[in-house]
Amino acid sequence: MQIKNCPAIITGAASGLGEATARALAEAGARVAIFDMNREQGERLADAVGGVFASVDVTAEDSLSEGLELAAARHGEARILVNCAGVILGQKTLKAGTPHALDDFQRIVLTNLVGTFNSIRLVATRMAALAALGGERGVIVNTASVAAFDGQAGQAAYAASKAGVVGMTLPIARDLSGDAIRVMTIAPGIFNTPMMAALPDKVQQGLAASVPFPPRLGEPAEYAALVRHICENRYFNGETIRLDGAVRMQAR
């Protein structure tokens, strides 16, 4: 997919991996739509990259549809979708005789897995109606996590939600192959995001040291660079790529 002048949508784009992706795609010439629930940060980023902001809850069909209409009116129908919207939770299945809160488990799965699928199905419907360019109509990149494979203690909800994203990548790619739409997923390791920055320095240093090579936290720009390459390399399809410096998470 040629990125220059290509309409692109990034969910969860107001910060972290989504923000870096929005900036990288805009720098490559894409017309970027920022979908996020943080209006202040989202509008600031949209102004910075010459894009458009829409306040979108990816778990709500009406909210997402309104955002897609706004983005299409401003930039045209999207040919690139990057799903970065997500939340994290640390809670054990059983702690001191108290079971994991079911509503917390449902909230994480709803946002990370159902929200991702909701974005895919609605954007793919619009992509499929477009004329093909260079033999393809669009590309979708999802965000999982190494927790999908190496979930730690207290990550049952988060790991399940991200494993679901990994698990649906190939069947959705197969579903959309006849529409000339590619589907890929990135599973980041330990990245230097605002969520990570909130942890004590000692904890951050310990996590960085656990990465075999390079022994540091991943940078959001490195995630964004992989998104760009996936968009431009037409033979990437139906696969999940770990981006993690060879880290394998310990049990706790």
Accessible surface in RSA format (square Angstrom, percent):
REM  Atomic radii and reference values for relative SASA: ProtOr
REM  Chains: A
REM  Algorithm: Lee & Richards
REM  Probe-radius: 1.40
REM  Slices: 20
REM RES _ NUM      All-atoms   Total-Side   Main-Chain    Non-polar    All polar
REM                ABS   REL    ABS   REL    ABS   REL    ABS   REL    ABS   REL
RES MET A   1    14.15   7.3   3.65   2.4  10.50  25.0   5.82   4.9   8.33  11.0
RES GLN A   2   135.64  75.9 117.13  85.6  18.51  44.1  50.38 107.2  85.26  64.7
RES ILE A   3     4.77   2.7   2.13   1.6   2.64   6.4   2.13   1.5   2.64   7.2
RES LYS A   4   133.24  65.0 126.26  77.5   6.98  16.6  69.01  62.1  64.23  68.4
RES ASN A   5    89.94  62.0  83.43  80.6   6.51  15.7  19.26  46.4  70.67  68.3
RES CYS A   6     5.68   4.3   1.83   2.0   3.85   9.0   5.65  14.3   0.03   0.0
RES PRO A   7    12.51   9.1  12.51  11.4   0.00   0.0  12.51  10.3   0.00   0.0
RES ALA A   8     1.46   1.3   0.00   0.0   1.46   3.3   0.00   0.0   1.46   3.9
RES ILE A   9     5.00   2.8   5.00   3.7   0.00   0.0   5.00   3.6   0.00   0.0
RES ILE A  10     0.00   0.0   0.00   0.0   0.00   0.0   0.00   0.0   0.00   0.0
RES THR A  11     1.38   1.0   1.38   1.4   0.00   0.0   0.43   0.6   0.96   1.4
RES GLY A  12    16.86  20.8   0.00   N/A  16.86  20.8   9.12  25.0   7.74  17.3
RES ALA A  13     0.00   0.0   0.00   0.0   0.00   0.0   0.00   0.0   0.00   0.0
RES ALA A  14     5.19   4.8   1.77   2.7   3.42   7.8   1.77   2.5   3.42   9.1
RES SER A  15    42.97  36.3  38.70  51.6   4.28   9.9   6.93  14.7  36.05  50.5
RES GLY A  16    12.84  15.8   0.00   N/A  12.84  15.8   8.16  22.4   4.68  10.5
RES LEU A  17    26.24  14.6  22.82  16.3   3.41   8.6  22.82  16.0   3.41   9.2
RES GLY A  18     1.05   1.3   0.00   N/A   1.05   1.3   0.00   0.0   1.05   2.3
RES GLU A  19    48.29  27.7  48.29  36.5   0.00   0.0   7.18  13.9  41.11  33.6
RES ALA A  20    17.50  16.1   9.56  14.7   7.94  18.1  14.84  20.9   2.65   7.0
RES THR A  21     0.15   0.1   0.15   0.2   0.00   0.0   0.15   0.2   0.00   0.0
RES ALA A  22     0.00   0.0   0.00   0.0   0.00   0.0   0.00   0.0   0.00   0.0
RES ARG A  23   109.75  46.1 105.58  53.8   4.17   9.9  45.01  61.5  64.74  39.2
RES ALA A  24    22.96  21.1  18.18  28.1   4.78  10.9  22.35  31.5   0.61   1.6
RES LEU A  25     0.53   0.3   0.53   0.4   0.00   0.0   0.53   0.4   0.00   0.0
RES ALA A  26    22.05  20.3   7.11  11.0  14.95  34.0   7.37  10.4  14.68  38.9
RES GLU A  27   152.53  87.6 116.25  87.9  36.28  86.4  47.23  91.4 105.30  86.0
RES ALA A  28    18.12  16.7   0.90   1.4  17.22  39.2   7.68  10.8  10.44  27.7
RES GLY A  29    27.80  34.3   0.00   N/A  27.80  34.3  21.69  59.5   6.12  13.7
RES ALA A  30    10.08   9.3   0.00   0.0  10.08  22.9   0.00   0.0  10.08  26.7
RES ARG A  31    89.82  37.7  86.19  43.9   3.63   8.7  46.33  63.3  43.50  26.4
RES VAL A  32     1.78   1.2   0.12   0.1   1.65   4.0   0.12   0.1   1.65   4.5
RES ALA A  33     0.91   0.8   0.91   1.4   0.00   0.0   0.91   1.3   0.00   0.0
RES ILE A  34     0.00   0.0   0.00   0.0   0.00   0.0   0.00   0.0   0.00   0.0
RES PHE A  35     1.80   0.9   1.13   0.7   0.67   1.7   1.35   0.8   0.45   1.3
RES ASP A  36    24.42  17.1  20.31  20.2   4.11   9.7   5.05  11.9  19.37  19.3
RES MET A  37   136.36  70.6 111.23  73.6  25.13  59.8  84.83  72.1  51.53  68.3
RES ASN A  38    60.81  41.9  52.88  51.1   7.93  19.1  19.32  46.5  41.49  40.1
RES ARG A  39   130.13  54.6 126.03  64.2   4.10   9.8  51.32  70.1  78.81  47.8
RES GLU A  40   121.89  70.0 110.74  83.8  11.15  26.5  43.34  83.8  78.55  64.1
RES GLN A  41    64.35  36.0  62.00  45.3   2.35   5.6  14.01  29.8  50.34  38.2
RES GLY A  42     0.00   0.0   0.00   N/A   0.00   0.0   0.00   0.0   0.00   0.0
RES GLU A  43    72.69  41.7  71.69  54.2   1.00   2.4  23.39  45.2  49.30  40.3
RES ARG A  44   135.84  57.0 128.79  65.7   7.04  16.8  71.83  98.2  64.00  38.8
RES LEU A  45     5.41   3.0   3.54   2.5   1.87   4.7   5.02   3.5   0.39   1.1
RES ALA A  46     4.74   4.4   4.54   7.0   0.20   0.5   4.54   6.4   0.20   0.5
RES ASP A  47   121.17  84.9  93.96  93.5  27.22  64.4  32.02  75.4  89.15  88.9
RES ALA A  48    65.96  60.6  22.27  34.4  43.69  99.4  34.48  48.6  31.48  83.4
RES VAL A  49    29.84  19.6   5.52   5.0  24.32  58.6  13.28  11.5  16.57  44.9
RES GLY A  50    58.90  72.6   0.00   N/A  58.90  72.6  35.89  98.5  23.01  51.5
RES GLY A  51     7.64   9.4   0.00   N/A   7.64   9.4   0.15   0.4   7.50  16.8
RES VAL A  52    13.79   9.1  11.67  10.6   2.12   5.1  13.68  11.9   0.11   0.3
RES PHE A  53    20.87  10.4   6.43   4.0  14.44  37.6   6.43   3.9  14.44  41.3
RES ALA A  54     6.47   5.9   3.35   5.2   3.12   7.1   6.26   8.8   0.21   0.5
RES SER A  55    55.61  47.0  32.54  43.4  23.07  53.1   8.45  18.0  47.16  66.1
RES VAL A  56     4.54   3.0   0.27   0.2   4.27  10.3   0.82   0.7   3.72  10.1
RES ASP A  57    45.60  31.9  43.77  43.6   1.83   4.3   9.78  23.0  35.82  35.7
RES VAL A  58    11.98   7.9  10.60   9.6   1.38   3.3  10.60   9.2   1.38   3.7
RES THR A  59    39.14  27.8  16.49  16.7  22.65  54.0   5.03   6.8  34.11  51.6
RES ALA A  60    37.17  34.2  31.32  48.3   5.85  13.3  37.17  52.3   0.00   0.0
RES GLU A  61    89.73  51.5  82.58  62.5   7.14  17.0  21.99  42.5  67.74  55.3
RES ASP A  62   110.18  77.2 106.54 106.0   3.64   8.6  30.27  71.2  79.91  79.7
RES SER A  63    26.86  22.7  20.86  27.8   6.01  13.8  19.35  41.2   7.51  10.5
RES LEU A  64     1.02   0.6   1.02   0.7   0.00   0.0   1.02   0.7   0.00   0.0
RES SER A  65    38.04  32.1  37.79  50.4   0.25   0.6  26.57  56.6  11.47  16.1
RES GLU A  66   122.83  70.5 114.78  86.8   8.05  19.2  47.00  90.9  75.83  61.9
RES GLY A  67     3.02   3.7   0.00   N/A   3.02   3.7   2.44   6.7   0.58   1.3
RES LEU A  68     6.37   3.5   4.64   3.3   1.73   4.3   4.76   3.3   1.61   4.3
RES GLU A  69   101.26  58.1  98.25  74.3   3.01   7.2  40.91  79.1  60.35  49.3
RES LEU A  70    78.26  43.6  69.53  49.7   8.73  21.9  76.70  53.9   1.56   4.2
RES ALA A  71     4.13   3.8   4.13   6.4   0.00   0.0   4.13   5.8   0.00   0.0
RES ALA A  72    21.47  19.7  10.78  16.6  10.69  24.3  11.59  16.3   9.88  26.2
RES ALA A  73    94.01  86.4  49.76  76.8  44.25 100.7  62.44  87.9  31.57  83.6
RES ARG A  74   140.87  59.1 111.20  56.7  29.66  70.6  37.93  51.8 102.93  62.4
RES HIS A  75    17.71   9.7  10.64   7.4   7.07  18.1  11.05  11.4   6.66   7.7
RES GLY A  76    32.97  40.7   0.00   N/A  32.97  40.7  27.66  75.9   5.31  11.9
RES GLU A  77    55.58  31.9  47.22  35.7   8.36  19.9  23.18  44.8  32.41  26.5
RES ALA A  78     8.99   8.3   3.83   5.9   5.17  11.8   3.83   5.4   5.17  13.7
RES ARG A  79    26.24  11.0  26.24  13.4   0.00   0.0   2.16   3.0  24.08  14.6
RES ILE A  80     0.00   0.0   0.00   0.0   0.00   0.0   0.00   0.0   0.00   0.0
RES LEU A  81     0.46   0.3   0.46   0.3   0.00   0.0   0.46   0.3   0.00   0.0
RES VAL A  82     0.00   0.0   0.00   0.0   0.00   0.0   0.00   0.0   0.00   0.0
RES ASN A  83     4.46   3.1   2.48   2.4   1.98   4.8   1.87   4.5   2.59   2.5
RES CYS A  84    22.40  16.9   2.09   2.3  20.31  47.7   2.52   6.4  19.88  21.4
RES ALA A  85    22.49  20.7  14.63  22.6   7.86  17.9  16.73  23.6   5.76  15.3
RES GLY A  86    37.54  46.3   0.00   N/A  37.54  46.3   7.95  21.8  29.59  66.3
RES VAL A  87    54.49  35.9  49.25  44.6   5.24  12.6  53.42  46.4   1.07   2.9
RES ILE A  88    76.68  43.6  58.45  43.5  18.22  43.9  58.45  42.1  18.22  49.5
RES LEU A  89    31.49  17.5  25.50  18.2   5.99  15.1  29.78  20.9   1.71   4.6
RES GLY A  90    67.93  83.8   0.00   N/A  67.93  83.8  30.32  83.2  37.62  84.3
RES GLN A  91    48.16  26.9  40.50  29.6   7.66  18.2  28.64  61.0  19.52  14.8
RES LYS A  92    92.74  45.2  86.52  53.1   6.21  14.8  47.01  42.3  45.73  48.7
RES THR A  93    95.01  67.6  89.04  90.3   5.97  14.2  70.84  95.2  24.17  36.5
RES LEU A  94   113.57  63.2  95.70  68.5  17.87  44.9  95.70  67.2  17.87  48.1
RES LYS A  95   144.36  70.4 138.67  85.1   5.68  13.5  85.13  76.6  59.22  63.1
RES ALA A  96   108.37  99.6  54.07  83.4  54.31 123.5  75.63 106.5  32.74  86.7
RES GLY A  97    64.56  79.6   0.00   N/A  64.56  79.6  31.95  87.7  32.61  73.0
RES THR A  98    87.44  62.2  83.61  84.8   3.83   9.1  56.04  75.3  31.41  47.5
RES PRO A  99    94.13  68.6  86.48  78.8   7.65  27.8  86.58  71.5   7.55  46.9
RES HIS A 100    28.12  15.4  14.31   9.9  13.81  35.3  14.19  14.6  13.93  16.2
RES ALA A 101    37.78  34.7  28.42  43.9   9.36  21.3  37.68  53.1   0.10   0.3
RES LEU A 102   124.16  69.1 116.53  83.4   7.63  19.2 117.99  82.9   6.17  16.6
RES ASP A 103    99.88  70.0  92.23  91.8   7.65  18.1  40.70  95.8  59.19  59.0
RES ASP A 104    34.60  24.2  34.56  34.4   0.05   0.1   0.22   0.5  34.38  34.3
RES PHE A 105    67.03  33.5  67.03  41.5   0.00   0.0  67.03  40.6   0.00   0.0
RES GLN A 106   101.18  56.6  96.13  70.3   5.04  12.0  35.67  75.9  65.50  49.7
RES ARG A 107   107.05  44.9 102.90  52.5   4.14   9.9  62.05  84.8  45.00  27.3
RES ILE A 108     0.00   0.0   0.00   0.0   0.00   0.0   0.00   0.0   0.00   0.0
RES VAL A 109    31.63  20.8  31.63  28.6   0.00   0.0  31.63  27.5   0.00   0.0
RES LEU A 110    80.90  45.1  79.66  57.0   1.25   3.1  80.62  56.6   0.28   0.8
RES THR A 111    26.24  18.7  25.92  26.3   0.32   0.8  13.06  17.5  13.18  19.9
RES ASN A 112     0.45   0.3   0.00   0.0   0.45   1.1   0.00   0.0   0.45   0.4
RES LEU A 113    41.79  23.3  41.79  29.9   0.00   0.0  41.79  29.3   0.00   0.0
RES VAL A 114    66.89  44.0  65.05  58.9   1.84   4.4  66.76  58.0   0.13   0.4
RES GLY A 115     0.09   0.1   0.00   N/A   0.09   0.1   0.04   0.1   0.06   0.1
RES THR A 116     7.92   5.6   4.99   5.1   2.93   7.0   2.25   3.0   5.68   8.6
RES PHE A 117    90.34  45.2  90.34  56.0   0.00   0.0  90.34  54.8   0.00   0.0
RES ASN A 118     9.84   6.8   9.19   8.9   0.65   1.6   6.18  14.9   3.66   3.5
RES SER A 119     0.81   0.7   0.81   1.1   0.00   0.0   0.28   0.6   0.53   0.7
RES ILE A 120     3.03   1.7   3.03   2.3   0.00   0.0   3.03   2.2   0.00   0.0
RES ARG A 121    91.66  38.5  83.18  42.4   8.48  20.2  34.13  46.6  57.53  34.9
RES LEU A 122    25.54  14.2  23.96  17.1   1.58   4.0  24.15  17.0   1.38   3.7
RES VAL A 123     3.32   2.2   3.25   2.9   0.07   0.2   3.31   2.9   0.01   0.0
RES ALA A 124     5.90   5.4   4.95   7.6   0.95   2.2   5.21   7.3   0.69   1.8
RES THR A 125    96.14  68.4  82.44  83.6  13.70  32.6  68.34  91.8  27.80  42.0
RES ARG A 126    54.59  22.9  48.55  24.7   6.04  14.4  28.97  39.6  25.62  15.5
RES MET A 127     0.21   0.1   0.17   0.1   0.04   0.1   0.17   0.1   0.04   0.1
RES ALA A 128    35.78  32.9  20.41  31.5  15.37  35.0  20.64  29.1  15.14  40.1
RES ALA A 129    90.99  83.7  49.80  76.8  41.19  93.7  61.05  86.0  29.94  79.3
RES LEU A 130    35.56  19.8  30.22  21.6   5.34  13.4  32.82  23.1   2.74   7.4
RES ALA A 131    74.40  68.4  58.86  90.8  15.54  35.4  67.38  94.9   7.02  18.6
RES ALA A 132    46.83  43.1  24.29  37.5  22.53  51.3  24.29  34.2  22.53  59.7
RES LEU A 133    99.18  55.2  92.31  66.0   6.87  17.3  94.46  66.3   4.72  12.7
RES GLY A 134    62.62  77.2   0.00   N/A  62.62  77.2  45.53 124.9  17.09  38.3
RES GLY A 135    50.77  62.6   0.00   N/A  50.77  62.6  27.73  76.1  23.05  51.6
RES GLU A 136     7.41   4.3   7.41   5.6   0.00   0.0   6.63  12.8   0.77   0.6
RES ARG A 137    61.51  25.8  61.51  31.4   0.00   0.0   0.56   0.8  60.96  36.9
RES GLY A 138     0.00   0.0   0.00   N/A   0.00   0.0   0.00   0.0   0.00   0.0
RES VAL A 139     0.00   0.0   0.00   0.0   0.00   0.0   0.00   0.0   0.00   0.0
RES ILE A 140     0.00   0.0   0.00   0.0   0.00   0.0   0.00   0.0   0.00   0.0
RES VAL A 141     0.00   0.0   0.00   0.0   0.00   0.0   0.00   0.0   0.00   0.0
RES ASN A 142     0.05   0.0   0.05   0.0   0.00   0.0   0.00   0.0   0.05   0.0
RES THR A 143    11.97   8.5   9.35   9.5   2.62   6.2   9.35  12.6   2.62   4.0
RES ALA A 144     2.32   2.1   0.00   0.0   2.32   5.3   0.00   0.0   2.32   6.1
RES SER A 145    11.02   9.3  11.02  14.7   0.00   0.0   2.81   6.0   8.21  11.5
RES VAL A 146     6.54   4.3   6.54   5.9   0.00   0.0   6.54   5.7   0.00   0.0
RES ALA A 147     5.32   4.9   4.17   6.4   1.15   2.6   4.30   6.1   1.01   2.7
RES ALA A 148    20.90  19.2   0.47   0.7  20.43  46.5   0.47   0.7  20.43  54.1
RES PHE A 149    98.90  49.5  61.47  38.1  37.43  97.4  67.77  41.1  31.13  89.1
RES ASP A 150    27.90  19.5  17.06  17.0  10.85  25.7  13.24  31.2  14.67  14.6
RES GLY A 151    40.84  50.4   0.00   N/A  40.84  50.4   6.90  18.9  33.94  76.0
RES GLN A 152    40.90  22.9  33.69  24.6   7.21  17.2   4.45   9.5  36.45  27.6
RES ALA A 153    47.58  43.7  14.77  22.8  32.81  74.6  27.32  38.5  20.26  53.7
RES GLY A 154    15.45  19.1   0.00   N/A  15.45  19.1   7.24  19.9   8.21  18.4
RES GLN A 155    34.02  19.0  33.20  24.3   0.82   1.9   8.18  17.4  25.83  19.6
RES ALA A 156    43.92  40.4  28.47  43.9  15.45  35.1  39.21  55.2   4.71  12.5
RES ALA A 157     1.92   1.8   1.15   1.8   0.77   1.8   1.15   1.6   0.77   2.0
RES TYR A 158    30.08  14.0  30.08  17.1   0.00   0.0   6.84   5.1  23.24  28.6
RES ALA A 159    17.29  15.9  16.88  26.0   0.41   0.9  17.11  24.1   0.19   0.5
RES ALA A 160    44.04  40.5  28.20  43.5  15.84  36.0  36.52  51.4   7.52  19.9
RES SER A 161     0.07   0.1   0.00   0.0   0.07   0.2   0.07   0.2   0.00   0.0
RES LYS A 162    11.24   5.5  11.24   6.9   0.00   0.0   1.91   1.7   9.33   9.9
RES ALA A 163    41.97  38.6  34.90  53.9   7.07  16.1  35.89  50.5   6.08  16.1
RES GLY A 164    21.66  26.7   0.00   N/A  21.66  26.7  18.73  51.4   2.93   6.6
RES VAL A 165     0.00   0.0   0.00   0.0   0.00   0.0   0.00   0.0   0.00   0.0
RES VAL A 166    33.78  22.2  27.34  24.8   6.44  15.5  27.34  23.8   6.44  17.5
RES GLY A 167    50.64  62.4   0.00   N/A  50.64  62.4  35.50  97.4  15.14  33.9
RES MET A 168    27.57  14.3  24.77  16.4   2.80   6.7  20.86  17.7   6.71   8.9
RES THR A 169     2.01   1.4   2.00   2.0   0.01   0.0   2.01   2.7   0.00   0.0
RES LEU A 170    76.24  42.5  75.85  54.3   0.39   1.0  75.85  53.3   0.39   1.0
RES PRO A 171    63.77  46.5  61.13  55.7   2.64   9.6  63.54  52.5   0.23   1.4
RES ILE A 172    12.49   7.1  12.49   9.3   0.00   0.0  12.49   9.0   0.00   0.0
RES ALA A 173     3.44   3.2   2.73   4.2   0.71   1.6   3.08   4.3   0.36   1.0
RES ARG A 174   164.63  69.1 149.41  76.2  15.21  36.2  53.72  73.4 110.91  67.2
RES ASP A 175   107.31  75.2  79.54  79.2  27.77  65.7  23.58  55.5  83.73  83.5
RES LEU A 176    24.91  13.9  24.91  17.8   0.00   0.0  24.91  17.5   0.00   0.0
RES SER A 177    68.82  58.2  49.41  65.9  19.41  44.7  32.43  69.1  36.39  51.0
RES GLY A 178    74.87  92.3   0.00   N/A  74.87  92.3  43.85 120.3  31.02  69.5
RES ASP A 179    47.88  33.5  47.51  47.3   0.36   0.9   0.59   1.4  47.29  47.2
RES ALA A 180    26.92  24.7  15.61  24.1  11.31  25.7  26.75  37.7   0.17   0.4
RES ILE A 181     2.03   1.2   0.00   0.0   2.03   4.9   0.26   0.2   1.77   4.8
RES ARG A 182    14.07   5.9  14.07   7.2   0.00   0.0  14.07  19.2   0.00   0.0
RES VAL A 183     0.00   0.0   0.00   0.0   0.00   0.0   0.00   0.0   0.00   0.0
RES MET A 184     0.00   0.0   0.00   0.0   0.00   0.0   0.00   0.0   0.00   0.0
RES THR A 185     0.00   0.0   0.00   0.0   0.00   0.0   0.00   0.0   0.00   0.0
RES ILE A 186     0.00   0.0   0.00   0.0   0.00   0.0   0.00   0.0   0.00   0.0
RES ALA A 187     0.00   0.0   0.00   0.0   0.00   0.0   0.00   0.0   0.00   0.0
RES PRO A 188     7.01   5.1   6.13   5.6   0.88   3.2   6.13   5.1   0.88   5.5
RES GLY A 189    16.49  20.3   0.00   N/A  16.49  20.3   0.16   0.4  16.33  36.6
RES ILE A 190    15.33   8.7   7.39   5.5   7.93  19.1  10.97   7.9   4.35  11.8
RES PHE A 191    14.37   7.2   9.61   6.0   4.76  12.4   9.61   5.8   4.76  13.6
RES ASN A 192    59.02  40.7  50.81  49.1   8.21  19.8   0.67   1.6  58.35  56.4
RES THR A 193    25.76  18.3  23.84  24.2   1.91   4.6  17.45  23.4   8.31  12.6
RES PRO A 194    78.76  57.4  65.95  60.1  12.80  46.5  71.29  58.9   7.47  46.4
RES MET A 195   107.25  55.5  94.12  62.3  13.13  31.3  89.14  75.8  18.11  24.0
RES MET A 196    24.25  12.6  22.60  15.0   1.65   3.9  23.83  20.3   0.42   0.6
RES ALA A 197    62.73  57.7  42.50  65.6  20.23  46.0  43.05  60.6  19.68  52.1
RES ALA A 198    88.44  81.3  48.56  74.9  39.89  90.7  60.46  85.1  27.98  74.1
RES LEU A 199    70.01  39.0  65.12  46.6   4.89  12.3  65.32  45.9   4.69  12.6
RES PRO A 200    84.86  61.9  72.26  65.9  12.60  45.8  84.64  69.9   0.22   1.4
RES ASP A 201   101.85  71.3  95.03  94.6   6.82  16.1  23.45  55.2  78.40  78.2
RES LYS A 202   174.94  85.3 167.16 102.6   7.78  18.5 110.41  99.4  64.53  68.7
RES VAL A 203    66.95  44.1  59.97  54.3   6.99  16.8  66.08  57.4   0.87   2.4
RES GLN A 204    31.44  17.6  30.86  22.6   0.58   1.4   7.74  16.5  23.71  18.0
RES GLN A 205   121.96  68.2 113.45  82.9   8.51  20.3  45.97  97.9  75.99  57.6
RES GLY A 206    43.00  53.0   0.00   N/A  43.00  53.0  34.40  94.4   8.60  19.3
RES LEU A 207    47.46  26.4  46.11  33.0   1.35   3.4  46.68  32.8   0.78   2.1
RES ALA A 208    17.80  16.4  17.80  27.5   0.00   0.0  17.80  25.1   0.00   0.0
RES ALA A 209    77.67  71.4  49.39  76.2  28.28  64.3  54.65  77.0  23.02  61.0
RES SER A 210    60.41  51.0  34.78  46.4  25.62  59.0  45.13  96.1  15.28  21.4
RES VAL A 211     7.54   5.0   5.64   5.1   1.90   4.6   5.81   5.0   1.73   4.7
RES PRO A 212    81.60  59.5  51.22  46.7  30.38 110.4  63.69  52.6  17.91 111.3
RES PHE A 213   157.02  78.6 148.50  92.0   8.52  22.2 148.50  90.0   8.52  24.4
RES PRO A 214    49.60  36.1  49.19  44.8   0.40   1.5  49.19  40.6   0.40   2.5
RES PRO A 215    82.27  60.0  65.89  60.1  16.38  59.5  65.89  54.4  16.38 101.8
RES ARG A 216    95.45  40.1  92.45  47.1   3.00   7.1  53.41  73.0  42.04  25.5
RES LEU A 217    20.72  11.5  17.94  12.8   2.79   7.0  17.94  12.6   2.79   7.5
RES GLY A 218    13.14  16.2   0.00   N/A  13.14  16.2  10.74  29.5   2.40   5.4
RES GLU A 219    71.94  41.3  71.94  54.4   0.00   0.0  31.66  61.2  40.28  32.9
RES PRO A 220    21.73  15.8  21.73  19.8   0.00   0.0  21.73  17.9   0.00   0.0
RES ALA A 221    68.18  62.7  60.68  93.6   7.50  17.1  62.06  87.4   6.12  16.2
RES GLU A 222    66.59  38.2  60.46  45.7   6.13  14.6  36.29  70.2  30.31  24.7
RES TYR A 223     0.00   0.0   0.00   0.0   0.00   0.0   0.00   0.0   0.00   0.0
RES ALA A 224     1.44   1.3   1.25   1.9   0.20   0.4   1.25   1.8   0.20   0.5
RES ALA A 225    60.57  55.7  49.26  76.0  11.31  25.7  54.88  77.3   5.69  15.1
RES LEU A 226    27.66  15.4  23.75  17.0   3.90   9.8  27.08  19.0   0.57   1.5
RES VAL A 227     0.01   0.0   0.01   0.0   0.00   0.0   0.01   0.0   0.00   0.0
RES ARG A 228    94.30  39.6  94.30  48.1   0.00   0.0  18.17  24.8  76.13  46.1
RES HIS A 229    87.12  47.6  85.72  59.6   1.40   3.6  57.50  59.3  29.62  34.5
RES ILE A 230     0.00   0.0   0.00   0.0   0.00   0.0   0.00   0.0   0.00   0.0
RES CYS A 231     0.00   0.0   0.00   0.0   0.00   0.0   0.00   0.0   0.00   0.0
RES GLU A 232    82.33  47.3  60.37  45.7  21.96  52.3  23.88  46.2  58.45  47.7
RES ASN A 233    53.07  36.6  46.39  44.8   6.68  16.1  10.05  24.2  43.02  41.6
RES ARG A 234   131.87  55.4 114.72  58.5  17.15  40.8  42.03  57.4  89.84  54.4
RES TYR A 235   212.56  99.2 193.44 110.1  19.12  49.8 147.51 110.9  65.05  80.2
RES PHE A 236    55.03  27.5  53.71  33.3   1.32   3.4  54.56  33.1   0.46   1.3
RES ASN A 237    63.56  43.8  40.73  39.4  22.83  55.0  13.99  33.7  49.58  47.9
RES GLY A 238    13.64  16.8   0.00   N/A  13.64  16.8   2.04   5.6  11.60  26.0
RES GLU A 239    98.73  56.7  97.81  74.0   0.92   2.2  30.51  59.0  68.22  55.7
RES THR A 240    24.26  17.3   7.90   8.0  16.36  39.0   6.07   8.2  18.19  27.5
RES ILE A 241    39.54  22.5  36.34  27.1   3.20   7.7  39.54  28.5   0.00   0.0
RES ARG A 242    62.10  26.1  40.32  20.6  21.78  51.8  33.30  45.5  28.80  17.5
RES LEU A 243    46.07  25.7  44.43  31.8   1.64   4.1  45.82  32.2   0.25   0.7
RES ASP A 244    20.31  14.2   8.49   8.5  11.81  27.9   6.69  15.8  13.62  13.6
RES GLY A 245    25.75  31.8   0.00   N/A  25.75  31.8  13.73  37.7  12.02  26.9
RES ALA A 246    60.24  55.4  45.38  70.0  14.86  33.8  49.48  69.7  10.76  28.5
RES VAL A 247     3.48   2.3   3.31   3.0   0.16   0.4   3.48   3.0   0.00   0.0
RES ARG A 248   129.70  54.5 119.67  61.0  10.03  23.9  57.36  78.4  72.34  43.8
RES MET A 249    40.90  21.2  22.67  15.0  18.23  43.4  23.71  20.2  17.19  22.8
RES GLN A 250   129.98  72.7 124.91  91.3   5.07  12.1  52.30 111.3  77.68  58.9
RES ALA A 251    72.30  66.5  54.40  84.0  17.90  40.7  64.11  90.3   8.19  21.7
RES ARG A 252   197.81  83.1 152.04  77.5  45.77 109.0  92.95 127.0 104.85  63.5
END  Absolute sums over single chains surface
CHAIN  1 A    11601.4       9124.4       2477.0       6720.0       4881.4
END  Absolute sums over all chains
TOTAL         11601.4       9124.4       2477.0       6720.0       4881.4
